[in-house]
Amino acid sequence: MPSVLKIPYAERAGTLIHVSEVASGLQADCLCPACKGPVVARKGPKVAHHFAHYAPTNCQPETVAHLTAKRLLTERIRKAISRHTPLPITWPCQKCHGTHEGNLVRKATHVETELSLPGCRPDISLLDPNGKVLALVEIIVTHEPEQEVRAYCTANRIPLAEYNVKSYADLEKINAEVLPLDRMDLCLRPGCPKCDLPLGERRLFVLRGHCWKCQAQLHMAQVEVDGYSAGPEDFTTAEIALAQQSGAVLRQHYSRTREETYLANTCVRCGAFTGQHYLFTSLDEAPGNAGTVTGYSCHECDYKRSLPPTREQPHHPQT
């Protein structure tokens, strides 16, 4: 944490105000949120507008940043709860390595700061109507959350969210439309019943392609799981049926190269099949964001779970 961290907030009459709300210069009614000393609004043309201490002080930027961030986030949580509005969040998942979206106050009815819990005092606690802790939030400036906080969350199966404050921008983003958490010990994906790893979402695509042999236009099916694609040889029964309903022709073929028989996209004109190795080069369009979620699978133990069929259809190519 650089000692020159700029703080865009000060305290006036017990409330945090942004530097954009005051004129440049000394503000008699504005104080440092930490030491309560007078501050000056620095609003020059070169440096980001911020508040600075008017007189020399031992007040540390890290302390001011931590306290300010905690107050800003607590106030935002409190407003969302009182107004019955969601507080959208995103976070990178440490378990599945994807990015999740959620509502920080989905079940919370009130919020507390520095709440005394067995063995720890987390920065922010979200609670339900009965006072049960639903989640904890730690503001990270220089130090990681105390081990006691992590232990409490683990023992009680409570998600621990972390928000890093390393710059001026991090303080500003607390009031962004979507709050970007730096970490949250919660994975929204279902777990594999065999090995407990997060299951990957299976998405079926039927795309425009061409036969490598006769160049005829055809519909080609593939499944993507976490950015990795697979051909019909990896399809579930439900995916085979859905792909065929969407125009793909799937048949069993013997491969001399692999010395095995497997299901593959097939040309209706010449009967040639396109295996997984050549599937990408035979497609005439990219999958994009289209497709149909058909279920989940595990990379580790090859477990697959299909979703109940829906009316949603995979991307159907225009010929």
C-alpha positions as a Python dict, from the first residue, in 0.01 Angstrom:
ca = {
    (1, 'M'): (0, 0, 0),
    (2, 'P'): (167, 324, -109),
    (3, 'S'): (171, 600, 153),
    (4, 'V'): (42, 845, -110),
    (5, 'L'): (-297, 673, -140),
    (6, 'K'): (-553, 943, -215),
    (7, 'I'): (-878, 934, -16),
    (8, 'P'): (-1178, 1090, -195),
    (9, 'Y'): (-1397, 1095, 117),
    (10, 'A'): (-1414, 1299, 437),
    (11, 'E'): (-1655, 1315, 728),
    (12, 'R'): (-1901, 1600, 775),
    (13, 'A'): (-2156, 1598, 1056),
    (14, 'G'): (-2101, 1227, 1104),
    (15, 'T'): (-2158, 1142, 738),
    (16, 'L'): (-1910, 1055, 465),
    (17, 'I'): (-1906, 1300, 175),
    (18, 'H'): (-1726, 1280, -159),
    (19, 'V'): (-1467, 1538, -257),
    (20, 'S'): (-1684, 1631, -557),
    (21, 'E'): (-1942, 1773, -313),
    (22, 'V'): (-1718, 2050, -176),
    (23, 'A'): (-1511, 2339, -306),
    (24, 'S'): (-1134, 2326, -328),
    (25, 'G'): (-933, 2422, -20),
    (26, 'L'): (-970, 2397, 356),
    (27, 'Q'): (-1309, 2275, 470),
    (28, 'A'): (-1383, 2386, 824),
    (29, 'D'): (-1663, 2132, 866),
    (30, 'C'): (-1486, 1836, 701),
    (31, 'L'): (-1274, 1595, 903),
    (32, 'C'): (-1057, 1290, 848),
    (33, 'P'): (-1275, 979, 901),
    (34, 'A'): (-1000, 822, 1116),
    (35, 'C'): (-824, 1088, 1326),
    (36, 'K'): (-1099, 1357, 1304),
    (37, 'G'): (-842, 1621, 1208),
    (38, 'P'): (-926, 1900, 958),
    (39, 'V'): (-875, 1821, 591),
    (40, 'V'): (-815, 2014, 270),
    (41, 'A'): (-989, 1936, -57),
    (42, 'R'): (-718, 1901, -323),
    (43, 'K'): (-882, 1958, -661),
    (44, 'G'): (-598, 2042, -895),
    (45, 'P'): (-579, 1964, -1268),
    (46, 'K'): (-312, 1691, -1250),
    (47, 'V'): (-388, 1467, -951),
    (48, 'A'): (-711, 1284, -873),
    (49, 'H'): (-926, 1501, -648),
    (50, 'H'): (-892, 1397, -285),
    (51, 'F'): (-881, 1511, 77),
    (52, 'A'): (-550, 1566, 257),
    (53, 'H'): (-472, 1640, 621),
    (54, 'Y'): (-442, 2014, 689),
    (55, 'A'): (-176, 1971, 957),
    (56, 'P'): (100, 1711, 1009),
    (57, 'T'): (-41, 1394, 1160),
    (58, 'N'): (48, 1037, 1244),
    (59, 'C'): (-273, 919, 1080),
    (60, 'Q'): (-188, 642, 832),
    (61, 'P'): (-342, 623, 482),
    (62, 'E'): (-400, 250, 536),
    (63, 'T'): (-612, 319, 843),
    (64, 'V'): (-814, 588, 666),
    (65, 'A'): (-867, 365, 360),
    (66, 'H'): (-981, 69, 571),
    (67, 'L'): (-1220, 271, 783),
    (68, 'T'): (-1361, 462, 486),
    (69, 'A'): (-1416, 149, 278),
    (70, 'K'): (-1585, -27, 569),
    (71, 'R'): (-1821, 264, 627),
    (72, 'L'): (-1902, 305, 257),
    (73, 'L'): (-1979, -62, 205),
    (74, 'T'): (-2177, -91, 527),
    (75, 'E'): (-2387, 209, 428),
    (76, 'R'): (-2449, 67, 83),
    (77, 'I'): (-2556, -267, 231),
    (78, 'R'): (-2782, -93, 482),
    (79, 'K'): (-2951, 112, 208),
    (80, 'A'): (-3009, -194, -9),
    (81, 'I'): (-3168, -379, 282),
    (82, 'S'): (-3390, -88, 387),
    (83, 'R'): (-3505, -27, 28),
    (84, 'H'): (-3552, -398, -43),
    (85, 'T'): (-3330, -371, -349),
    (86, 'P'): (-3055, -615, -453),
    (87, 'L'): (-2685, -539, -419),
    (88, 'P'): (-2533, -703, -729),
    (89, 'I'): (-2188, -856, -682),
    (90, 'T'): (-1939, -1054, -889),
    (91, 'W'): (-1645, -1260, -769),
    (92, 'P'): (-1378, -1493, -908),
    (93, 'C'): (-1433, -1842, -775),
    (94, 'Q'): (-1133, -2014, -618),
    (95, 'K'): (-1295, -2355, -664),
    (96, 'C'): (-1420, -2365, -1024),
    (97, 'H'): (-1205, -2074, -1151),
    (98, 'G'): (-1508, -1914, -1311),
    (99, 'T'): (-1682, -1585, -1230),
    (100, 'H'): (-2006, -1583, -1034),
    (101, 'E'): (-2279, -1323, -999),
    (102, 'G'): (-2510, -1279, -704),
    (103, 'N'): (-2697, -1052, -465),
    (104, 'L'): (-2505, -978, -145),
    (105, 'V'): (-2822, -898, 52),
    (106, 'R'): (-3047, -1173, -86),
    (107, 'K'): (-3143, -1302, 261),
    (108, 'A'): (-2997, -1038, 491),
    (109, 'T'): (-3224, -812, 698),
    (110, 'H'): (-2958, -611, 881),
    (111, 'V'): (-2586, -547, 888),
    (112, 'E'): (-2335, -494, 1171),
    (113, 'T'): (-1975, -372, 1183),
    (114, 'E'): (-1716, -515, 1421),
    (115, 'L'): (-1972, -764, 1555),
    (116, 'S'): (-1828, -977, 1835),
    (117, 'L'): (-1841, -1341, 1730),
    (118, 'P'): (-1680, -1641, 1898),
    (119, 'G'): (-1307, -1582, 1857),
    (120, 'C'): (-1324, -1297, 1604),
    (121, 'R'): (-1456, -951, 1512),
    (122, 'P'): (-1507, -933, 1134),
    (123, 'D'): (-1537, -599, 955),
    (124, 'I'): (-1893, -649, 833),
    (125, 'S'): (-2154, -912, 925),
    (126, 'L'): (-2479, -975, 738),
    (127, 'L'): (-2757, -1127, 948),
    (128, 'D'): (-3105, -1272, 906),
    (129, 'P'): (-3417, -1171, 1107),
    (130, 'N'): (-3317, -1408, 1388),
    (131, 'G'): (-2967, -1263, 1419),
    (132, 'K'): (-2803, -1559, 1247),
    (133, 'V'): (-2487, -1466, 1056),
    (134, 'L'): (-2534, -1525, 683),
    (135, 'A'): (-2204, -1393, 549),
    (136, 'L'): (-1898, -1195, 654),
    (137, 'V'): (-1712, -925, 462),
    (138, 'E'): (-1350, -828, 522),
    (139, 'I'): (-1188, -512, 384),
    (140, 'I'): (-831, -591, 276),
    (141, 'V'): (-585, -301, 270),
    (142, 'T'): (-253, -447, 383),
    (143, 'H'): (-337, -759, 584),
    (144, 'E'): (-528, -1071, 489),
    (145, 'P'): (-830, -1169, 704),
    (146, 'E'): (-736, -1308, 1042),
    (147, 'Q'): (-724, -1685, 1064),
    (148, 'E'): (-990, -1670, 1334),
    (149, 'V'): (-1234, -1515, 1087),
    (150, 'R'): (-1164, -1783, 827),
    (151, 'A'): (-1195, -2054, 1091),
    (152, 'Y'): (-1530, -1919, 1207),
    (153, 'C'): (-1664, -1918, 850),
    (154, 'T'): (-1537, -2268, 782),
    (155, 'A'): (-1680, -2408, 1106),
    (156, 'N'): (-2021, -2249, 1046),
    (157, 'R'): (-2029, -2289, 667),
    (158, 'I'): (-2060, -1916, 616),
    (159, 'P'): (-1922, -1749, 301),
    (160, 'L'): (-1641, -1500, 358),
    (161, 'A'): (-1625, -1213, 108),
    (162, 'E'): (-1315, -998, 59),
    (163, 'Y'): (-1283, -654, -94),
    (164, 'N'): (-933, -519, -164),
    (165, 'V'): (-856, -149, -129),
    (166, 'K'): (-524, -80, -296),
    (167, 'S'): (-602, 242, -482),
    (168, 'Y'): (-822, 547, -515),
    (169, 'A'): (-1030, 359, -774),
    (170, 'D'): (-1104, 76, -532),
    (171, 'L'): (-1278, 318, -297),
    (172, 'E'): (-1479, 463, -584),
    (173, 'K'): (-1590, 118, -706),
    (174, 'I'): (-1764, 44, -378),
    (175, 'N'): (-2058, 241, -516),
    (176, 'A'): (-2038, 94, -866),
    (177, 'E'): (-2357, -56, -1008),
    (178, 'V'): (-2208, -404, -959),
    (179, 'L'): (-1967, -449, -668),
    (180, 'P'): (-1659, -646, -782),
    (181, 'L'): (-1553, -856, -485),
    (182, 'D'): (-1197, -986, -498),
    (183, 'R'): (-1283, -1316, -338),
    (184, 'M'): (-1576, -1505, -191),
    (185, 'D'): (-1561, -1855, -51),
    (186, 'L'): (-1872, -1966, -232),
    (187, 'C'): (-1909, -2164, -554),
    (188, 'L'): (-2253, -2159, -716),
    (189, 'R'): (-2193, -2462, -932),
    (190, 'P'): (-2328, -2799, -818),
    (191, 'G'): (-2067, -3039, -684),
    (192, 'C'): (-1981, -3373, -837),
    (193, 'P'): (-2137, -3654, -628),
    (194, 'K'): (-1831, -3870, -692),
    (195, 'C'): (-1536, -3640, -619),
    (196, 'D'): (-1705, -3319, -491),
    (197, 'L'): (-1533, -3098, -752),
    (198, 'P'): (-1746, -2826, -919),
    (199, 'L'): (-1933, -2953, -1221),
    (200, 'G'): (-1881, -2777, -1552),
    (201, 'E'): (-2182, -2648, -1744),
    (202, 'R'): (-2248, -2837, -2067),
    (203, 'R'): (-2373, -2624, -2357),
    (204, 'L'): (-2484, -2778, -2688),
    (205, 'F'): (-2428, -2600, -3020),
    (206, 'V'): (-2548, -2688, -3369),
    (207, 'L'): (-2349, -2474, -3612),
    (208, 'R'): (-2299, -2423, -3984),
    (209, 'G'): (-2018, -2632, -4125),
    (210, 'H'): (-1896, -2807, -4436),
    (211, 'C'): (-1791, -3158, -4529),
    (212, 'W'): (-1413, -3189, -4551),
    (213, 'K'): (-1451, -3432, -4842),
    (214, 'C'): (-1721, -3295, -5074),
    (215, 'Q'): (-1758, -2942, -4923),
    (216, 'A'): (-2133, -2986, -4884),
    (217, 'Q'): (-2298, -2756, -4628),
    (218, 'L'): (-2422, -2932, -4316),
    (219, 'H'): (-2518, -2881, -3955),
    (220, 'M'): (-2250, -2985, -3704),
    (221, 'A'): (-2304, -3045, -3334),
    (222, 'Q'): (-2061, -2999, -3048),
    (223, 'V'): (-2069, -2953, -2672),
    (224, 'E'): (-1863, -2698, -2480),
    (225, 'V'): (-1766, -2735, -2114),
    (226, 'D'): (-1569, -2449, -1956),
    (227, 'G'): (-1421, -2346, -2290),
    (228, 'Y'): (-1335, -2700, -2402),
    (229, 'S'): (-1527, -2853, -2691),
    (230, 'A'): (-1620, -3213, -2760),
    (231, 'G'): (-1786, -3387, -3050),
    (232, 'P'): (-2084, -3628, -3050),
    (233, 'E'): (-1870, -3911, -2911),
    (234, 'D'): (-1901, -3738, -2574),
    (235, 'F'): (-2274, -3658, -2598),
    (236, 'T'): (-2534, -3777, -2353),
    (237, 'T'): (-2849, -3947, -2484),
    (238, 'A'): (-3043, -3624, -2438),
    (239, 'E'): (-2780, -3424, -2628),
    (240, 'I'): (-2786, -3669, -2918),
    (241, 'A'): (-3162, -3636, -2948),
    (242, 'L'): (-3153, -3257, -2925),
    (243, 'A'): (-2874, -3227, -3181),
    (244, 'Q'): (-3063, -3446, -3427),
    (245, 'Q'): (-3381, -3245, -3375),
    (246, 'S'): (-3181, -2934, -3465),
    (247, 'G'): (-3058, -3070, -3798),
    (248, 'A'): (-2732, -3249, -3719),
    (249, 'V'): (-2682, -3595, -3869),
    (250, 'L'): (-2503, -3821, -3620),
    (251, 'R'): (-2392, -4175, -3706),
    (252, 'Q'): (-2152, -4437, -3575),
    (253, 'H'): (-1826, -4466, -3771),
    (254, 'Y'): (-1508, -4670, -3743),
    (255, 'S'): (-1188, -4467, -3731),
    (256, 'R'): (-872, -4636, -3854),
    (257, 'T'): (-667, -4366, -3686),
    (258, 'R'): (-822, -4421, -3344),
    (259, 'E'): (-903, -4787, -3411),
    (260, 'E'): (-1245, -4754, -3257),
    (261, 'T'): (-1608, -4683, -3346),
    (262, 'Y'): (-1769, -4363, -3224),
    (263, 'L'): (-2053, -4122, -3297),
    (264, 'A'): (-1965, -3834, -3529),
    (265, 'N'): (-2114, -3557, -3743),
    (266, 'T'): (-2192, -3708, -4084),
    (267, 'C'): (-2235, -3562, -4434),
    (268, 'V'): (-2569, -3665, -4586),
    (269, 'R'): (-2431, -3620, -4940),
    (270, 'C'): (-2118, -3839, -4937),
    (271, 'G'): (-2138, -4011, -4599),
    (272, 'A'): (-1801, -3883, -4477),
    (273, 'F'): (-1773, -3813, -4106),
    (274, 'T'): (-1590, -3537, -3919),
    (275, 'G'): (-1414, -3647, -3604),
    (276, 'Q'): (-1328, -3432, -3304),
    (277, 'H'): (-979, -3350, -3434),
    (278, 'Y'): (-1115, -3183, -3751),
    (279, 'L'): (-1440, -3047, -3612),
    (280, 'F'): (-1303, -2699, -3543),
    (281, 'T'): (-1162, -2654, -3897),
    (282, 'S'): (-1488, -2772, -4053),
    (283, 'L'): (-1707, -2511, -3881),
    (284, 'D'): (-1812, -2202, -4073),
    (285, 'E'): (-1924, -2002, -3767),
    (286, 'A'): (-1811, -1955, -3409),
    (287, 'P'): (-2026, -2078, -3117),
    (288, 'G'): (-2047, -1733, -2957),
    (289, 'N'): (-2290, -1707, -2666),
    (290, 'A'): (-2564, -1917, -2826),
    (291, 'G'): (-2640, -2276, -2742),
    (292, 'T'): (-2844, -2470, -2491),
    (293, 'V'): (-2741, -2571, -2141),
    (294, 'T'): (-2802, -2945, -2135),
    (295, 'G'): (-2646, -3045, -1803),
    (296, 'Y'): (-2321, -3067, -1612),
    (297, 'S'): (-2011, -3285, -1620),
    (298, 'C'): (-1694, -3341, -1418),
    (299, 'H'): (-1352, -3325, -1582),
    (300, 'E'): (-1197, -3538, -1310),
    (301, 'C'): (-1419, -3846, -1304),
    (302, 'D'): (-1624, -3806, -1627),
    (303, 'Y'): (-1953, -3787, -1433),
    (304, 'K'): (-2238, -3640, -1640),
    (305, 'R'): (-2575, -3511, -1531),
    (306, 'S'): (-2844, -3406, -1777),
    (307, 'L'): (-3100, -3136, -1716),
    (308, 'P'): (-3469, -3202, -1780),
    (309, 'P'): (-3557, -3118, -2145),
    (310, 'T'): (-3687, -2766, -2208),
    (311, 'R'): (-3838, -2582, -2498),
    (312, 'E'): (-3513, -2393, -2547),
    (313, 'Q'): (-3327, -2505, -2858),
    (314, 'P'): (-2957, -2483, -2938),
    (315, 'H'): (-2835, -2225, -3185),
    (316, 'H'): (-2976, -2329, -3522),
    (317, 'P'): (-2767, -2223, -3823),
    (318, 'Q'): (-2926, -2026, -4104),
    (319, 'T'): (-2857, -2201, -4433),
}
